[in-house]
Amino acid sequence: MRTTPLLLVGALTLALAACGESRGTRAVSGGLLGAGAGAAVGSLSGNAGTGALIGGGVGAAGGALTGR
């Protein structure tokens, strides 16, 4: 039941992580999007701070690793 929202947020974060012109801007935009999505999902499970940290890390990594 909780797996579906997490997978959806993960897919959206990775899809949007490629927004930006350079590797640095993609990492920043991916990190911000991931942090917001992680906080939203984390608030459903009771810990928005941890969700934001995990989502931000995954989003930043996804943004930095994607090509233009």
PyRosetta script that sets phi, psi and omega in degrees:
from pyrosetta import init, pose_from_sequence

init()
pose = pose_from_sequence("MRTTPLLLVGALTLALAACGESRGTRAVSGGLLGAGAGAAVGSLSGNAGTGALIGGGVGAAGGALTGR")
pose.set_psi(1, -43.0)
pose.set_omega(1, 179.5)
pose.set_phi(2, -84.1)
pose.set_psi(2, -14.2)
pose.set_omega(2, -177.9)
pose.set_phi(3, -68.8)
pose.set_psi(3, -38.7)
pose.set_omega(3, -177.5)
pose.set_phi(4, -61.2)
pose.set_psi(4, -48.4)
pose.set_omega(4, 177.7)
pose.set_phi(5, -62.8)
pose.set_psi(5, -36.3)
pose.set_omega(5, 179.2)
pose.set_phi(6, -65.8)
pose.set_psi(6, -41.6)
pose.set_omega(6, 177.5)
pose.set_phi(7, -66.2)
pose.set_psi(7, -38.9)
pose.set_omega(7, 178.6)
pose.set_phi(8, -63.8)
pose.set_psi(8, -46.2)
pose.set_omega(8, 179.0)
pose.set_phi(9, -63.7)
pose.set_psi(9, -41.7)
pose.set_omega(9, 178.1)
pose.set_phi(10, -61.3)
pose.set_psi(10, -43.4)
pose.set_omega(10, 179.4)
pose.set_phi(11, -65.3)
pose.set_psi(11, -43.0)
pose.set_omega(11, 178.8)
pose.set_phi(12, -65.8)
pose.set_psi(12, -39.3)
pose.set_omega(12, 179.5)
pose.set_phi(13, -63.1)
pose.set_psi(13, -45.9)
pose.set_omega(13, 179.4)
pose.set_phi(14, -67.2)
pose.set_psi(14, -35.5)
pose.set_omega(14, 179.0)
pose.set_phi(15, -67.0)
pose.set_psi(15, -39.5)
pose.set_omega(15, -178.3)
pose.set_phi(16, -85.9)
pose.set_psi(16, -11.2)
pose.set_omega(16, -178.9)
pose.set_phi(17, -66.4)
pose.set_psi(17, -21.1)
pose.set_omega(17, -178.6)
pose.set_phi(18, -80.4)
pose.set_psi(18, -1.3)
pose.set_omega(18, 178.6)
pose.set_phi(19, -69.3)
pose.set_psi(19, 125.5)
pose.set_omega(19, 178.3)
pose.set_phi(20, 136.0)
pose.set_psi(20, 161.1)
pose.set_omega(20, -177.3)
pose.set_phi(21, -90.0)
pose.set_psi(21, -40.1)
pose.set_omega(21, -177.4)
pose.set_phi(22, -114.6)
pose.set_psi(22, 170.2)
pose.set_omega(22, 179.6)
pose.set_phi(23, -61.0)
pose.set_psi(23, -39.0)
pose.set_omega(23, 180.0)
pose.set_phi(24, -66.1)
pose.set_psi(24, -43.4)
pose.set_omega(24, -180.0)
pose.set_phi(25, -69.7)
pose.set_psi(25, -33.5)
pose.set_omega(25, 175.4)
pose.set_phi(26, -66.5)
pose.set_psi(26, -38.0)
pose.set_omega(26, 178.6)
pose.set_phi(27, -65.3)
pose.set_psi(27, -42.0)
pose.set_omega(27, -179.8)
pose.set_phi(28, -67.8)
pose.set_psi(28, -48.3)
pose.set_omega(28, -178.6)
pose.set_phi(29, -66.0)
pose.set_psi(29, -38.6)
pose.set_omega(29, 177.1)
pose.set_phi(30, -65.1)
pose.set_psi(30, -39.4)
pose.set_omega(30, 177.9)
pose.set_phi(31, -64.9)
pose.set_psi(31, -42.0)
pose.set_omega(31, 179.4)
pose.set_phi(32, -67.6)
pose.set_psi(32, -43.6)
pose.set_omega(32, 177.9)
pose.set_phi(33, -64.8)
pose.set_psi(33, -41.5)
pose.set_omega(33, 179.2)
pose.set_phi(34, -65.5)
pose.set_psi(34, -39.3)
pose.set_omega(34, 178.8)
pose.set_phi(35, -64.9)
pose.set_psi(35, -42.4)
pose.set_omega(35, 178.2)
pose.set_phi(36, -64.7)
pose.set_psi(36, -44.4)
pose.set_omega(36, 179.1)
pose.set_phi(37, -67.3)
pose.set_psi(37, -40.1)
pose.set_omega(37, 178.8)
pose.set_phi(38, -64.9)
pose.set_psi(38, -37.9)
pose.set_omega(38, 177.4)
pose.set_phi(39, -66.1)
pose.set_psi(39, -39.1)
pose.set_omega(39, 179.1)
pose.set_phi(40, -64.7)
pose.set_psi(40, -45.5)
pose.set_omega(40, 179.1)
pose.set_phi(41, -70.2)
pose.set_psi(41, -39.0)
pose.set_omega(41, 179.1)
pose.set_phi(42, -63.3)
pose.set_psi(42, -33.4)
pose.set_omega(42, 178.9)
pose.set_phi(43, -67.2)
pose.set_psi(43, -28.1)
pose.set_omega(43, 176.5)
pose.set_phi(44, -70.5)
pose.set_psi(44, -32.2)
pose.set_omega(44, -179.5)
pose.set_phi(45, -94.6)
pose.set_psi(45, -3.6)
pose.set_omega(45, 174.4)
pose.set_phi(46, 104.8)
pose.set_psi(46, 0.0)
pose.set_omega(46, -179.3)
pose.set_phi(47, -142.8)
pose.set_psi(47, 85.8)
pose.set_omega(47, -176.7)
pose.set_phi(48, -68.9)
pose.set_psi(48, -33.4)
pose.set_omega(48, -179.3)
pose.set_phi(49, -64.0)
pose.set_psi(49, -45.7)
pose.set_omega(49, 178.5)
pose.set_phi(50, -65.7)
pose.set_psi(50, -41.1)
pose.set_omega(50, 177.2)
pose.set_phi(51, -60.7)
pose.set_psi(51, -39.6)
pose.set_omega(51, 179.4)
pose.set_phi(52, -66.6)
pose.set_psi(52, -40.6)
pose.set_omega(52, 179.0)
pose.set_phi(53, -65.4)
pose.set_psi(53, -45.4)
pose.set_omega(53, 179.8)
pose.set_phi(54, -66.4)
pose.set_psi(54, -47.1)
pose.set_omega(54, 179.6)
pose.set_phi(55, -62.6)
pose.set_psi(55, -39.9)
pose.set_omega(55, 178.1)
pose.set_phi(56, -64.2)
pose.set_psi(56, -41.6)
pose.set_omega(56, 178.7)
pose.set_phi(57, -64.9)
pose.set_psi(57, -45.0)
pose.set_omega(57, 179.5)
pose.set_phi(58, -66.2)
pose.set_psi(58, -41.3)
pose.set_omega(58, 179.3)
pose.set_phi(59, -65.7)
pose.set_psi(59, -40.7)
pose.set_omega(59, 178.7)
pose.set_phi(60, -66.3)
pose.set_psi(60, -41.8)
pose.set_omega(60, 178.6)
pose.set_phi(61, -65.3)
pose.set_psi(61, -43.1)
pose.set_omega(61, 178.5)
pose.set_phi(62, -62.1)
pose.set_psi(62, -40.3)
pose.set_omega(62, 178.5)
pose.set_phi(63, -67.8)
pose.set_psi(63, -37.9)
pose.set_omega(63, -178.7)
pose.set_phi(64, -73.9)
pose.set_psi(64, -29.7)
pose.set_omega(64, -175.4)
pose.set_phi(65, -89.5)
pose.set_psi(65, -12.5)
pose.set_omega(65, -178.5)
pose.set_phi(66, -83.1)
pose.set_psi(66, 145.1)
pose.set_omega(66, 176.2)
pose.set_phi(67, -85.5)
pose.set_psi(67, 166.6)
pose.set_omega(67, -179.2)
pose.set_phi(68, -70.5)
pose.dump_pdb("model.pdb")
